[in-house]
Amino acid sequence: MAARASSHHGYNYDRGVVNGGADAGIEFVREAAEDTGLREVNGWGPETGLLEVSGGSHAGNVGPSGERGTRFIPGRRVHLHPLEPIAAHSHSTFAVVPPWLKQVWRDPEATGTE
């Protein structure tokens, strides 16, 4: 299995400066980092069972950094709810674009988070 986490305007596996292109939504910088092997292609890497969210941010990564910051939540405390029933009947307005209206909802390989 593979995993990645959303981070600003792109997706990342590990935490690090090489993700700057993906985070800023600059495709040619992201692609250059991937072409040179500095970051995982499209932010995908081996599943770790972890999701780390950077302090003061929503940016995440799933790579094993060895750190467990103040926002670490053990997997057994994360409860996932299917969004399909909500998406099918939602006519509400949201402060941000809901997941079911994003390209990644239809294409898990999408590179942007818009």
PEPE-V200938 format. One record per backbone hydrogen bond with DSSP energy under -1.0 kcal/mol. NH is the residue of the N-H (numbers start at 0). CO is the residue of the C=O. If there is no record, write none. Layout:
nh: {NH NH}
co: {CO CO}
This chain:
nh: {2 4 6 8 9 11 18 19 22 23 25 29 30 31 32 33 34 35 36 37 38 42 43 44 46 51 53 56 59 60 61 62 64 71 76 77 86 87 89 100 101 104 105 106 109}
co: {44 11 9 22 6 4 15 16 18 19 20 25 26 27 28 29 30 31 33 32 32 39 40 2 0 60 58 53 5 51 12 12 62 68 73 74 82 83 85 97 98 101 102 102 106}
